[in-house]
Amino acid sequence: MPAPTPKKPRPPQDALPARLESLLESLTDRHLADRLERVHRAAAVAIDRLGHLSIAKYEPTSVETDGGADLSLWETMAPAIGDTLVGVNQLIAATHQEFPPPSRPTGLGDGGWAPPPASSDERLAQEVEAVLHAVAERLSKRVAELGQQMRRPEVVSDRWTLMAELQAFRADFRVRIGDLVYLTAAAFEDVRREDVVPGYANQVAARAALRAAAADLRRSLQGRLERAAKAEARARPALARQVAESLSAFVSLPASVALRTPQKHQVLELRTRLLETAAGQELAPDVLPGLVEPYLAALEEQMEEVTRTWLVVHDRAVWATCGMKLEQADMHLSLGSRGAERVLADAVDVAGALQGRSAPFDTFLRKARQEAGDGLEEAGARELLGRFRERLAALPFS
């Protein structure tokens, strides 16, 4: 029996991406670089704490009201929320310590005068300081707003509203802190956000996994609706229960952690209504579509938003990698090399990160996986290569 693979040790909370470390090391102004590194490490700690605060375990598992956010919920969540706010406040303090804010605003409209930068390095340093001060100020305001929101009766009287507010603030903190790191790195070199912002690549991967899971759910539910349209009235309650089971499986997937709380609430609401409907002996033909089709439309809109917000750059990178591999496969085929089969299988595997971007591409991908798994002869490889190129070119990147 093989020995179990040892777990990869978790990096320190203040670990920086390699690209960001190399950028900081390349700065000629070492005083600026050292101060900026300390701020970036404080940002990494805050992002790590925000990333490891999974509020999914605190969310209700049904849509039933429970008399508000009870004391046990607050007792459970208080340390986690406190730890999150400590990370954000420590970042604000580190920013103010390393880059003290001006005694009064120095904006263009304050009527004062400041000498122009003596060099491009000084101009960049001033740009970085301006970004740091602006983000720190906004983070301070958001911390205060979080405290105010947690005292509002309409928030604390409803568990779902409470969880939605907490999740929204957590996401907003991460975005703002990520902007701080990205803009202060991009001032010196052309960099990609995923290469310099701690944890950002994991966030993108989580959204790609969510989009793929949603595509599988959509296909499953559409199949159930097609079966329900042909089924007898007495068979439809069982199909309604199957749809409810599919929804339960979806929200229990690791990928569903990336769902926003209101979206998860919507899934649980639909599941409850389906189970109530399935309690009857028969269902009319329009009942199941009437419940499921509006949700499918909402799910499609939600995943389009995920793609626009998180996955545009990701998808283009995957698209480019697939194109490169297809070019390699074409070269192998022209040489009569068996490497074409390997490279095509690699391309199919890489393209899996695009699942959910386009229904026709998903259909192609399912068939391509089967073909690659069964093995490809030269004729099959050429045919798959041609279809792959067509489907890749047809992806909606506009």
N, C-alpha and C positions, 0 to 999 in steps of 0.2 A: 504494500500500500504506500503510495507516494506521500512524502512528508507535506504537511500543509504549507502553503505559500505564506511566508511571514508578511504581516501587515506593513504597508509603507508608513513610516513615521510621519506624523502630521507636522508640517513646517511651523516655525514660530509665528506667533500672531503678527509680528511686525515685519515678516519677510516681504521683500519687494520682488517683483518680476525681474528676471535677468536683464531684460531690455532696459528697464528703468534704472537699474543699478549701473549698467554700462554707460548710460546717458549721463548720469550724475558724475561718474568718474571722469568723463571726458570734459567736463566744464573747466575752463581755465580759472575762473573765479572760485577758488576753493572755499573761501568764506561763505559765499552764496550757496555753493553746492552742499556744504555741511549743514547749513541751516535748513535748506530745502529738504535734505535727506531726513532730518529729524521730523519735519512736518509730514513728509510722505510716510514715514514709519508710524506716526500717530494716526494717519489716515488709514493705513493698512490694518491697524488694531481695531479701529472703529468699524471698518467694513467687515472684518472677520467676526466681530461680535454681532453685527447686524445680520450677517449671513448665517450664523449658527443659532440665532433665535428663531426657531421654527414654531410659529404660532399655530400651525395646523393641529398640533396635539391638544390645543386649548379650545379649538372650534367645536361647536355643537355638532353632533352626528345625526340630528334630525331637525325638522323645522318646528317642532313643538316649543312653545314658550315655556320658560322655566322660572318666571317671576322676576326676570332681570338678572343682572350680573351679580351673583351672590358673593358673599365674603370669601368663600373658598377659591373662587376664580381669582379674585384680587390677591389673595395670599399666595396662590400658585404663580401668578404672573408678575407680581411686584419685583422679585429679585431679577427676573429676566429683563423686564423693562428698565429697571434701575441700572443694570449692567450695560444695557444699550446706551442709555443716556450718559452714563459715565464715559463711555468711549467717545461719544460725540463731543461732550464737554471737554474732555482731555485734548481732543484735536483742536478745539477752539482756543484752549489755553496755550497749547504748543505753538499755534499760529501767531497768537499775540506776543508770545515770549520771543520767538525767533524773528518775527517781522512786526514790531510794535506799530499799531495803527497811528496815523497822524493825529495831532492834537485837535485839528479841525479839518473838515472836508476840504479836499483840494481839487474838486471837480472843475470842469470848464466854466461853469456859470457862477463861481463863488466870488468873482471880482478880484481875486488875488493873482499874483504873478509868481511863476516858478521858472528858474533857468532851464533851458532845454538840456536834454541828456548830452553829456560830453562825448559819448561813444555809443556804438550799437550795443555793446555789452551792458552799459548803464541803462539804455532804453529797455532792453529785455528784462533787466532786473526790476525796473519800475513797473513794467507790464505784469510780471509775476507777482509783485507785491500788491498791485491793484486787484488782481484776481483773488489772491489769498484773503485780503481784507473784505472783499465783497462777499465771498462764499462764507467766511466766518460770521459776518454780520447776518446773513440769511439763515445760517444754521442756528444762531442764537435766537432769532425770531421764531424759527420752527420749533425749537425746544420749548419756548414759552407758550406757543400755540398748542402744543401737545398737552401741556398741563391744563390749559383752559378747556380743551376738548374733553379731557377725562373728567371734568367737573360738570359737564353739561348733562342735565337730567335725561334728555332724549338719547344720549349716548350710553350712559351707565344703566339705563332702564331696559336696554335691549342687548342681549348677548351678541347677536349677529352684527348689530351696528357698532358695538364696542370693538369686536374683532376686526371689522372692516376698517375702522379708524386706525387701529394699531398697525395693521398691515400697510395701509396707505402711508402713514408717517414713516414706517421703517423703509419702504421702498423709496420714498422721497429723500430720506437721509442718504441712502446708498447712492442715488443718482447725483445728488449735489456733491458728495465727497468724491465720487468718481470724476465729476467735472473738474474739481479742484486739481486732482492729480493729472488728469489728461491735459488740461490747458497749460499747467505750469511745466509739463514735460514738452508739449508741442511747441512751446515758445522757442525752444533751442534746436529741435530737430523734427523732421517729419516722422511721426510715429502713428501707429494704429492704437486705438483705445484698448483693444484686447491685449496688446503687448505690454502696456504700462500700468493699467489700472488693476490693482489687486482684486482677484475674484471675478473680474468681468467675464473672462472666458467661460467660467463655470456657469454664470448666469445665462449666457447665450446658449450654452449646451442644454441647460434646463428648459429653455423656451423651445428649442428645436425638438427635444424629447416630448414636451407637452403638445406641440403641433402634430407630431407623428401619432401620439396616443389619441388625439382628437380625431385625426383622419381615420384611424381604426374604428373608433366609436361611431363615427358618422356612417362608415360603410356597414357596420353591424346593424345599426338602427334602420338604415334604409333597406337592408335585406329583410329585417323583421316586418317592416311596413309592406313590402312586396308580398310576403307570405300572408300577412293579415288580409290583404285585398283579395286573395284567392281562397281564404279559409272560410269555413262555416262559422256562424255566430257563436256556437258553443266552443269552438277551438280558439277564439280570440282572447279570452281571459288568460289562457296559458301564455300566449304570445306577449300580452301586456306584462306578465310577471317576468318573462325573459328579458324584456326591455329594461324593467326595473333592476334586474340582476346585472345587466350590462352597465347601467349607470353606477351601481354600487361598486363594480369592479373598477370602473374608470376613476372614481374619486379616491379609491384605495391605492392606486398606482403611485410609485414614487414621483412620476412626472407630474402628477396633479398638485404637488406642493407649490408649483408655479402658478396655479390658478388663483385668481383673486377671490377673496372671501365672498363677495356678492355673486360671483359666478358659481362657486361651490354651493352656495345657498340655493341658487336656481336649479342646480342638478338635484339636490335633495328634495326640493319642492316638487319637482316633476316625478321623482321616484315615489314620493308619498301619494300623489294623485294617481299614479299608475297602479299602485297596490290597492288603493281604495276602489278603483275602477275594476280591477281584476277579481274583486270579491264576489261579483255577480256571476250568474250562470252563463250569460250571453253578453256579447258586445255588438252594437251596431257597427256597420262598416266604416262610418266616419269618426268614431270615437278615438281610436288609436292615432290616426293621422292628425286629428284635431289637437291632441296633446303633444305629439312628438315633432311634427313639422315646424311649429313655431320655435321649438328649442333648437332644431337643426339649423334654422336660419340664424338664430342668435349665436350658436356655436361657430358658424362660418364667419360671422362678423367679428367675433372675439379673436379667432385665429388670424384673420386678416390684420387686426390691430397688433397682435403679437408679431406678425411678420414685419409690418411697417415699423414698429417701435424697436424691435430687437434683432431682426434676422436679415435685413437687406444686405449688409456687408458680408455677413456669414454666408448667405446664399450665393452671392456673386463669387466668393472665394471657393466654395464647393463646386460651383459651375465651372470655374476656371480649372480647378484640379481635375475634374472629370474630362474636360476638353483636352488637357495635356495627356491624360492616360489613354484617351481614344486615339490621339495622334501616335503615341507609342505603340498601341495595338496595331494600327495601320502599318507602321514600319515593320513590326514583327511579321505581319502577314505577307508583306512584300518580299521578305527574306525567307519565307517558309519556316519561320521559327515557332516553336511551341510556346514561346513567351506570350503570344497573343492571348491565349486562354487565361493565363495568370493575370495579365494586365487588365483584361476585360472584367474578370471576377473582382479585381481590386476596384475598378471603376464603379461597378454595381454596388459594391460595399460602401464606397465613399458617397455615392448618390443617395444612399439611405438617409443622409442628413437633410435631404430636400423633401422628404416625405411630408405630405400635407400642403405643399406649395401649389400643386396642381393635380386635380383628380385624374386627368389622362396620364400624367407622368407617373402617378401612383400605380395605375393599372399596368403600365409598361414595366415598372420596377418589380412588381410581384412576379410577372412572367419571366423577366430577366434573371431574377434570383433563382428561379426554378431551373432555367436553362443553364446558368453558370454552375449550379450545384450538380446537375446531371452530367456535366462535361461537354466541351465544345470541340467539334471537329472543325476543319478549316472552313467548310461551307457555312456551318452554323455560326462560326465566329464572324465571318464577313456579314452575314445577314443581321446578326445582333449589333454589330458595329454600325451598320447603316441605320437601323431603327433607333439606336441610342443617339446618334448624331441628330436625327430628325427631332426626337423628343426633347433633347437638350436645347436645340435651337428654338423650339416652340414654347419654352418656359416663359411665363409672364414677368419679365423684369422691367417693364415700363412703369 
